[in-house]
Amino acid sequence: MIGQGGGIVFHSLRHTFGTQMASAGAPLVAIKEWMGHADIQTTMIYAKWTKDREAERAFVDAAFSTG
């Protein structure tokens, strides 16, 4: 994310953190908590960086299912 002046902004660091944690294998639920997201769907943008996407999705679905 580039700021109006063309430099890196604080929000870029948040995205870097989320991406690095997902690629290191951290559970998306943990990333959600660390980043302070209210909704898991916000955190799901980092799912493409996980090592095992299907297992992560199943884990998140099971953890947040309403049924």
N, C-alpha and C positions, 0 to 999 in steps of 0.2 A: 504494500500500500504506500503510495507516494503522497506526500503532503502538497499543499498549494504552492509552496516554494520549491518543490522538486525534491525535497529530502525525505528521509525515512521518518515516519511518525511513530508515536508510542503504540498505536494500534497494530503496526507492523510487527512489533515484538510479541504481542499477544498471539497473532497468527503463527509466528515462528514457533512459539512455545507449544501451541496446540498441535502443529504439524510434527514437531520433533518428538513430542510425547507419544503421539499416535504411531509414528514410525518406529519408535523404540518398543512398542508393544503394550503401552499403558491402556487399561480398559477405558472405553469411552465414558463410562459412568464416572470414573475418577477424574478424567479430563473435564467433564461437565462441572464437577464440584470445584476443582482447582480454578477454573476460569469464571466461576460464578454464574453460569448460564441457568436461567430459570426453566428452560425447556430443552429436552434432549435433542430435539430437532435442530436447534442451533448448533449443538456440538457435532451433529452428524456430518457437517461439512468436512470434518477431519477423518471420516470413516475411510475415505479412499486411500489414506496413508497408512492404515493399519496393516499388519502382516497377514492377518487372516480375516478378511472382511466378513465372510459369511458367519464365522464363529462370533465375531463382535456384534453383528446385527442380531443374531439369535440371542446373545447374552442381553443386549439392550431390550429387545422385545420381551424377553422373559422377565426382566427386572421391572419393566414399566407397563406390563400388560394389566388391563383392568378387568380381565375375565377370569 
